[in-house]
Amino acid sequence: MVVKNIVRKNLIARIRPFYEITDLVKVLIGIRRSGKSVILQQIAAAKV
């Protein structure tokens, strides 16, 4: 079984302005199993 991740470009674009602010702790919140970890992995992959 192959699992494809959905790239949420709109959500990542809303989060992007906060990348460079280092004196704040960023927290993604949401309901269970909504893809929060996947979004963090996509952000980390985009930063490389």
Helices and strands as residue ranges (DSSP letters): H 9-15, G 16-18, H 36-47
